[in-house]
Amino acid sequence: MPIMLIDGIKDVVLHNGVVRVDCVSAGPNNQQQASGTLLIPANIAGPVVQALVNALAELDRKIREQADAKPGVATP
């Protein structure tokens, strides 16, 4: 399974029932370069995005809990 690093999203389009998310990353001299395309069936695009939002919120909560447990560490 390929792994893709993304630093941003260049474009999002819907074509033939598929949401295509064109992703970019920083290349040489900090120039944007294509890093890949996420292909998500349109009928599950909403749940996929919501799952990412939920996962990131949970990750943020865990990071904050760990930071709060360590005295003298600033919370982001």
Residue frames as qw, qx, qy, qz and C-alpha x, y, z in Angstrom:
[[0.000, 0.891, 0.455, 0.000, 0.00, 0.00, 0.00],
 [0.427, 0.466, -0.042, 0.774, 1.55, 3.33, -0.99],
 [0.358, -0.667, -0.387, 0.526, 2.14, 5.98, 1.63],
 [0.286, 0.663, 0.248, 0.646, 1.60, 9.63, 0.74],
 [0.319, -0.424, -0.334, 0.779, 2.76, 12.71, 2.62],
 [0.145, 0.744, 0.433, 0.488, 0.59, 15.77, 2.08],
 [0.272, -0.193, -0.276, 0.902, 1.21, 19.36, 3.08],
 [0.306, 0.351, 0.133, -0.875, -1.94, 20.67, 1.46],
 [0.511, 0.464, 0.724, 0.016, -4.86, 20.15, -0.88],
 [0.129, -0.158, 0.409, 0.890, -4.70, 21.66, -4.35],
 [0.468, 0.022, -0.350, -0.811, -8.12, 20.76, -5.70],
 [0.357, 0.145, 0.873, -0.300, -11.23, 18.70, -4.97],
 [0.446, 0.177, -0.413, -0.774, -13.52, 17.60, -7.78],
 [0.658, 0.130, 0.670, -0.320, -16.42, 15.20, -8.24],
 [0.427, 0.432, -0.566, -0.557, -16.34, 13.12, -11.43],
 [0.654, 0.046, -0.700, -0.282, -18.31, 9.96, -12.23],
 [0.794, -0.511, -0.232, -0.233, -19.36, 9.49, -8.62],
 [0.804, -0.155, -0.249, 0.517, -15.82, 9.74, -7.26],
 [0.182, -0.980, 0.068, 0.039, -14.45, 12.60, -5.15],
 [0.797, 0.276, -0.113, 0.525, -10.88, 13.26, -6.25],
 [0.369, -0.918, 0.046, 0.136, -8.67, 15.15, -3.80],
 [0.692, 0.541, -0.194, 0.437, -5.44, 16.36, -5.42],
 [0.645, -0.731, -0.016, 0.223, -2.77, 16.61, -2.72],
 [0.470, 0.757, -0.275, 0.362, 0.52, 18.50, -2.71],
 [0.768, -0.514, -0.088, 0.371, 3.70, 18.44, -0.67],
 [0.050, -0.935, 0.273, 0.220, 6.68, 20.74, -0.31],
 [0.906, 0.306, 0.029, 0.291, 9.40, 19.95, -2.79],
 [0.634, -0.024, -0.021, 0.773, 12.86, 21.40, -3.42],
 [0.127, 0.152, 0.000, 0.980, 13.13, 25.08, -2.57],
 [0.206, 0.330, 0.633, -0.670, 9.77, 24.78, -0.82],
 [0.381, 0.145, -0.443, -0.798, 7.95, 24.58, -4.16],
 [0.740, 0.075, 0.460, -0.485, 4.63, 22.72, -4.18],
 [0.248, 0.270, -0.836, -0.409, 4.61, 19.43, -6.03],
 [0.812, -0.123, -0.249, -0.514, 1.88, 16.86, -6.58],
 [0.200, -0.390, 0.855, -0.278, 2.03, 14.08, -4.01],
 [0.015, 0.156, 0.982, 0.102, -0.98, 12.04, -5.08],
 [0.462, -0.199, -0.248, -0.828, -4.74, 11.88, -5.42],
 [0.287, 0.075, 0.839, -0.456, -7.21, 10.52, -2.89],
 [0.400, -0.112, -0.630, -0.656, -10.10, 8.74, -4.63],
 [0.205, 0.117, 0.773, -0.589, -13.20, 8.46, -2.44],
 [0.040, -0.460, -0.808, -0.367, -16.56, 7.13, -3.64],
 [0.147, -0.387, -0.038, -0.909, -18.93, 10.10, -3.40],
 [0.668, -0.488, -0.399, -0.395, -21.52, 8.18, -1.40],
 [0.778, -0.462, -0.313, 0.289, -19.05, 7.69, 1.50],
 [0.403, 0.484, -0.154, 0.761, -17.05, 10.94, 1.21],
 [0.381, -0.702, 0.044, -0.600, -19.01, 12.58, 4.04],
 [0.883, -0.467, -0.017, -0.052, -18.50, 9.71, 6.51],
 [0.812, 0.157, -0.140, 0.544, -14.80, 9.46, 5.56],
 [0.162, 0.598, -0.147, 0.771, -14.27, 13.17, 6.24],
 [0.599, -0.653, 0.034, -0.462, -16.22, 12.94, 9.50],
 [0.946, -0.233, -0.124, 0.189, -14.11, 9.97, 10.59],
 [0.593, 0.332, -0.177, 0.712, -10.94, 12.01, 9.98],
 [0.185, -0.669, 0.089, -0.715, -12.35, 14.96, 11.94],
 [0.812, -0.530, -0.036, -0.243, -13.28, 12.65, 14.84],
 [0.905, -0.022, -0.162, 0.393, -9.89, 10.91, 14.80],
 [0.389, 0.463, -0.179, 0.776, -8.01, 14.22, 14.85],
 [0.430, -0.674, 0.059, -0.598, -10.17, 15.54, 17.68],
 [0.922, -0.379, -0.078, -0.006, -9.43, 12.37, 19.68],
 [0.763, 0.196, -0.169, 0.592, -5.71, 12.68, 18.94],
 [0.056, 0.631, -0.136, 0.762, -5.76, 16.32, 20.07],
 [0.687, -0.618, -0.008, -0.383, -7.53, 15.32, 23.29],
 [0.943, -0.188, -0.117, 0.249, -4.91, 12.65, 24.03],
 [0.544, 0.400, -0.164, 0.719, -2.03, 15.05, 23.35],
 [0.221, -0.676, 0.102, -0.695, -3.56, 17.63, 25.69],
 [0.850, -0.496, -0.063, -0.164, -4.08, 15.02, 28.40],
 [0.866, 0.020, -0.152, 0.476, -0.45, 13.94, 28.16],
 [0.293, 0.525, -0.139, 0.787, 0.74, 17.55, 28.27],
 [0.483, -0.674, 0.022, -0.558, -1.46, 18.27, 31.30],
 [0.928, -0.347, -0.125, 0.053, 0.01, 15.26, 33.08],
 [0.730, 0.079, -0.115, 0.669, 3.53, 16.65, 32.69],
 [0.227, -0.897, -0.180, 0.335, 4.16, 19.76, 34.80],
 [0.257, -0.660, 0.318, 0.630, 5.95, 22.57, 33.00],
 [0.318, 0.117, 0.739, 0.582, 4.99, 21.45, 29.48],
 [0.299, 0.326, 0.001, -0.897, 3.05, 24.01, 27.46],
 [0.540, 0.418, 0.726, -0.081, -0.19, 22.81, 25.80],
 [0.237, 0.067, 0.522, 0.816, -0.33, 23.62, 22.06]]
